[in-house]
Amino acid sequence: MSVKHPNSTDARRGLLERRVEPIDLLSAQFDSLEADAVKQRLLIFAQPRTASFTLCRYFAAAGWGLPNEYLSDLFMPQLFERYLGFAPVAGTSQEDIAKYSDQLEKRRSRDGVFSMKVMWSQMGRFRMSYGSGARQLSLASHVYLRKGDFESQIVSFAMQQNTRVYSFSARHLAEERNTVDFREEDMVRRSGEYLIKEEARWFEFFEIFGLRPAILDSDDVTLNPIELMEQLSQLFSLGYDKQGVLRCAQLERDGRYKNQRAEKEELLEKHLPLLRQLAEKRSSQFVGLKAGFDLSRR
């Protein structure tokens, strides 16, 4: 299916010419010129270091909106000021967050589809904007993205917290790293414990709102993207631009897991017993958390 976008042809082409970064998609060139009413919302709930923005790129390539972390401290200020004319401040009111979300859906939807990635740290703003009225959560489609290889996720998250390098793109390779002093074992343990607690909070949120998101493994995003997008297309009852997805897969190939590889492998080997202990703890917790969730919907 060929998906038409209401923004310029050049902007559409730009999505598939190179592996775009989250910051790239904030450009006004990706704002819709003729916004349609939102007919379907796709929400990506994700844990850190799970190839979540890779999934966002596949959604964009498929024609399923332009998912990004629109509620994050990093991205929200730029769009907020462009859309509302003033910068957000600490304690921004629910009314202003709702106005911002209205503008997001108006300018960032594609063919009536709006999609967004939500991290747990953005939950306060998300709940201000979604959960009632036209944006009632039960009316949206949801996925929850986690990583099966928890040991690697912990190491990647720990490195991210230490160096503040949030992307695997080449643009970060030449940048000076903002490293801080840390005690390795404590850093690894804290990172693993945080991710375990965060997953429990996600499932508590799903239970409170009666959500049953499709639970995705990040390996399916990186290793089996075509099959995954086909399954999601059926799950969402939503056609997709298959050629766009194939082109995105070409761009994603060899696009990840190069930055800081040696440091991560060293950290993984050095603290493997602790990492395995944390992985077992998360696995035991997940057995209980997934009760009542239909994993076959992946």
Phi and psi in degrees as a GROMACS rama.xvg file:
@    title "Ramachandran Plot"
@    xaxis  label "Phi"
@    yaxis  label "Psi"
@TYPE xy
-91.9579  123.235  SER-2
-101.215  121.094  VAL-3
-88.718  139.967  LYS-4
-113.739  141.36  HIS-5
-76.5484  -7.27238  PRO-6
-89.8832  -175.604  ASN-7
-67.9134  156.128  SER-8
-61.169  -38.8335  THR-9
-61.1059  -39.6218  ASP-10
-66.2719  -41.0863  ALA-11
-62.5932  -45.1112  ARG-12
-62.9876  -35.0107  ARG-13
-61.6996  -26.407  GLY-14
-67.6905  -26.0714  LEU-15
-116.923  5.392  LEU-16
-85.6861  -28.4766  GLU-17
-152.505  170.772  ARG-18
-82.4095  93.7726  ARG-19
-69.9039  148.764  VAL-20
-97.0047  159.594  GLU-21
-52.6836  -41.4492  PRO-22
-65.0107  -30.3666  ILE-23
-62.9759  -37.3454  ASP-24
-74.441  -6.91694  LEU-25
-76.1002  -14.5222  LEU-26
-56.4472  144.905  SER-27
-62.8065  -19.5561  ALA-28
-64.1247  -18.5812  GLN-29
-97.5032  4.19163  PHE-30
-76.0951  139.909  ASP-31
-67.4803  142.73  SER-32
-93.3703  -28.8918  LEU-33
-133.429  90.7847  GLU-34
-78.5037  132.857  ALA-35
-93.3839  160.63  ASP-36
-63.4021  141.591  ALA-37
-72.4082  122.689  VAL-38
-104.146  -23.2517  LYS-39
-149.501  135.889  GLN-40
-115.469  132.308  ARG-41
-116.404  121.195  LEU-42
-115.529  124.844  LEU-43
-103.344  109.511  ILE-44
-95.2309  128.034  PHE-45
-141.105  151.517  ALA-46
-92.2723  159.71  GLN-47
-63.581  148.958  PRO-48
60.783  46.6534  ARG-49
-123.982  23.2217  THR-50
60.6798  32.8174  ALA-51
-67.3428  -36.2506  SER-52
-76.7883  -23.0156  PHE-53
-61.1226  -43.2282  THR-54
-62.2874  -38.1963  LEU-55
-59.9498  -42.259  CYS-56
-63.941  -38.2403  ARG-57
-65.4815  -39.7547  TYR-58
-60.9995  -45.7734  PHE-59
-62.8903  -42.1169  ALA-60
-64.5919  -32.1563  ALA-61
-74.4316  -15.1592  ALA-62
93.236  14.1642  GLY-63
-96.1705  66.0704  TRP-64
72.1631  -163.676  GLY-65
-130.716  73.038  LEU-66
-63.7278  139.203  PRO-67
-157.964  172.238  ASN-68
-85.1852  73.6354  GLU-69
-69.7619  -11.549  TYR-70
-108.596  10.9964  LEU-71
-82.9827  156.669  SER-72
-62.5303  -26.8127  ASP-73
-77.9748  -40.6238  LEU-74
-102.691  -31.6446  PHE-75
-59.4799  -44.5028  MET-76
-55.9027  -41.3677  PRO-77
-63.9767  -47.7259  GLN-78
-72.815  -37.3386  LEU-79
-56.8115  -47.9243  PHE-80
-68.7596  -37.1601  GLU-81
-66.9722  -38.381  ARG-82
-85.2326  -35.9241  TYR-83
-108.163  -13.9881  LEU-84
88.6843  2.81024  GLY-85
-149.746  155.735  PHE-86
-83.2188  144.354  ALA-87
-70.522  151.612  PRO-88
-126.385  169.295  VAL-89
-58.5653  131.206  ALA-90
79.2975  25.2445  GLY-91
-51.7737  135.233  THR-92
-67.2174  157.66  SER-93
-62.2792  -34.3397  GLN-94
-62.6049  -43.3506  GLU-95
-70.8924  -35.9087  ASP-96
-62.92  -40.1122  ILE-97
-64.9849  -40.4807  ALA-98
-63.7675  -41.1865  LYS-99
-61.4983  -43.7892  TYR-100
-65.2219  -36.222  SER-101
-59.1893  -45.0667  ASP-102
-67.8492  -38.0353  GLN-103
-56.7353  -50.1704  LEU-104
-66.9254  -33.5645  GLU-105
-68.9334  -40.9679  LYS-106
-99.5505  -15.5979  ARG-107
-115.162  8.89279  ARG-108
-84.4862  157.043  SER-109
-134.822  118.883  ARG-110
51.2297  40.5061  ASP-111
81.5383  6.7689  GLY-112
-111.48  127.306  VAL-113
-118.075  132.673  PHE-114
-133.154  151.701  SER-115
-154.555  145.313  MET-116
-99.0619  135.926  LYS-117
-125.935  124.133  VAL-118
-98.4757  158.651  MET-119
-59.8741  -33.7702  TRP-120
-63.9501  -15.9921  SER-121
-100.16  7.99849  GLN-122
-62.3893  -35.4421  MET-123
-58.9153  -49.2371  GLY-124
-67.4116  -37.7495  ARG-125
-61.6753  -43.6193  PHE-126
-71.4929  -21.8163  ARG-127
-67.2535  -29.6644  MET-128
-104.75  -28.2502  SER-129
-123.106  145.352  TYR-130
132.527  -10.3147  GLY-131
-151.234  168.798  SER-132
60.9751  -143.206  GLY-133
-65.8237  -23.9208  ALA-134
-101.964  34.5069  ARG-135
-62.5214  131.998  GLN-136
-61.3878  -35.0745  LEU-137
-66.8794  -15.6356  SER-138
-88.9589  -6.49955  LEU-139
-96.6164  168.544  ALA-140
-102.846  144.343  SER-141
-134.909  145.598  HIS-142
-130.561  149.947  VAL-143
-119.966  123.608  TYR-144
-107.493  122.542  LEU-145
-133.328  169.499  ARG-146
-114.88  127.245  LYS-147
-67.6131  -39.0793  GLY-148
-81.6584  83.3673  ASP-149
-68.7175  -33.7876  PHE-150
-57.491  -46.3033  GLU-151
-68.0088  -36.048  SER-152
-63.0063  -43.8561  GLN-153
-59.553  -47.4676  ILE-154
-61.1596  -44.4461  VAL-155
-64.129  -42.5065  SER-156
-66.3518  -41.4438  PHE-157
-62.4625  -43.073  ALA-158
-63.8532  -39.7493  MET-159
-61.1819  -45.5327  GLN-160
-63.9149  -33.8844  GLN-161
-79.4103  -41.4615  ASN-162
-99.301  -16.9747  THR-163
64.0649  22.9  ARG-164
-92.0667  111.032  VAL-165
-99.8728  -3.47931  TYR-166
-129.967  157.333  SER-167
-97.266  6.96004  PHE-168
-73.963  160.235  SER-169
-63.7184  -24.9404  ALA-170
-63.3947  -22.3547  ARG-171
-86.6368  -16.0318  HIS-172
-64.5412  -30.6206  LEU-173
-94.067  -3.54001  ALA-174
-81.9229  149.68  GLU-175
-70.8106  134.168  GLU-176
-84.9725  138.142  ARG-177
-95.9789  69.7108  ASN-178
-79.8576  154.005  THR-179
-128.967  160.95  VAL-180
-70.6147  139.644  ASP-181
-157.085  159.645  PHE-182
-100.918  114.998  ARG-183
-50.9314  -51.2236  GLU-184
-61.9008  -41.2037  GLU-185
-63.9522  -40.4212  ASP-186
-62.5391  -44.8534  MET-187
-62.9871  -46.3628  VAL-188
-62.7137  -46.7574  ARG-189
-61.1862  -41.1926  ARG-190
-63.2342  -46.1657  SER-191
-64.1189  -44.3683  GLY-192
-63.8757  -38.3383  GLU-193
-62.1612  -46.9917  TYR-194
-63.4961  -36.317  LEU-195
-65.0776  -46.142  ILE-196
-65.7873  -38.4498  LYS-197
-63.7225  -41.1463  GLU-198
-61.5625  -39.3025  GLU-199
-62.5513  -38.826  ALA-200
-65.814  -38.7577  ARG-201
-59.4641  -46.7531  TRP-202
-69.7948  -31.1157  PHE-203
-62.8312  -42.5011  GLU-204
-61.3114  -44.9843  PHE-205
-59.227  -41.8631  PHE-206
-66.1862  -42.6905  GLU-207
-60.112  -40.8513  ILE-208
-97.247  4.75537  PHE-209
66.227  32.8811  GLY-210
-92.4817  145.15  LEU-211
-129.313  75.3031  ARG-212
-67.9463  153.028  PRO-213
-68.7537  128.081  ALA-214
-95.8827  116.282  ILE-215
-108.762  145.578  LEU-216
-97.8597  133.886  ASP-217
-59.5177  -25.8374  SER-218
-63.7747  -31.1044  ASP-219
-67.6584  -32.8197  ASP-220
-67.7359  -43.5512  VAL-221
-86.2469  -30.6522  THR-222
-104.253  -30.2846  LEU-223
-129.774  50.8042  ASN-224
-66.0142  -36.8685  PRO-225
-65.8689  -46.0901  ILE-226
-62.7292  -42.3108  GLU-227
-62.9523  -45.2031  LEU-228
-66.1088  -33.5309  MET-229
-64.0738  -43.5257  GLU-230
-64.3033  -41.996  GLN-231
-67.6809  -35.2265  LEU-232
-58.9471  -42.8438  SER-233
-69.1289  -41.0111  GLN-234
-62.9013  -42.4595  LEU-235
-84.5007  -8.15053  PHE-236
53.1916  49.7158  SER-237
-136.569  122.347  LEU-238
-66.4021  162.764  GLY-239
-147.615  159.906  TYR-240
-82.6047  94.6816  ASP-241
-64.7023  -38.7868  LYS-242
-65.13  -36.445  GLN-243
-63.7125  -40.9764  GLY-244
-65.6363  -41.0334  VAL-245
-63.2383  -40.5442  LEU-246
-65.4128  -39.8164  ARG-247
-62.6101  -39.8911  CYS-248
-61.6052  -36.1907  ALA-249
-64.2208  -41.2246  GLN-250
-68.7776  -33.1781  LEU-251
-77.8274  -23.0517  GLU-252
-59.0081  125.793  ARG-253
61.8286  19.7756  ASP-254
-92.0618  -3.55926  GLY-255
-129.736  167.343  ARG-256
62.6576  32.5215  TYR-257
-103.835  -37.0021  LYS-258
-68.5633  128.965  ASN-259
62.2081  24.8964  GLN-260
-60.5401  -46.4783  ARG-261
-62.3889  -43.1119  ALA-262
-63.9336  -38.2212  GLU-263
-68.9359  -42.5538  LYS-264
-62.7946  -38.8083  GLU-265
-66.179  -42.6833  GLU-266
-65.724  -39.0545  LEU-267
-63.2189  -46.6834  LEU-268
-67.1656  -39.9434  GLU-269
-66.9994  -34.0921  LYS-270
-118.745  28.1286  HIS-271
-57.9219  -44.4346  LEU-272
-57.5833  -45.128  PRO-273
-64.968  -41.5546  LEU-274
-63.1836  -40.0738  LEU-275
-66.6683  -36.6301  ARG-276
-62.8267  -44.3843  GLN-277
-66.6889  -37.6318  LEU-278
-64.2932  -39.6765  ALA-279
-64.813  -38.1873  GLU-280
-64.559  -44.2443  LYS-281
-66.1215  -40.3551  ARG-282
-60.9823  -44.0316  SER-283
-63.1822  -40.1002  SER-284
-64.9627  -39.69  GLN-285
-66.0962  -32.2522  PHE-286
-55.3809  -42.567  VAL-287
-75.833  -40.5021  GLY-288
-64.4475  -36.3906  LEU-289
-80.5874  -3.92826  LYS-290
-56.9614  128.174  ALA-291
90.1472  -7.91837  GLY-292
-97.2267  139.754  PHE-293
-92.2021  95.1359  ASP-294
-70.2581  -16.8018  LEU-295
-68.877  -11.913  SER-296
-77.0769  -3.19897  ARG-297
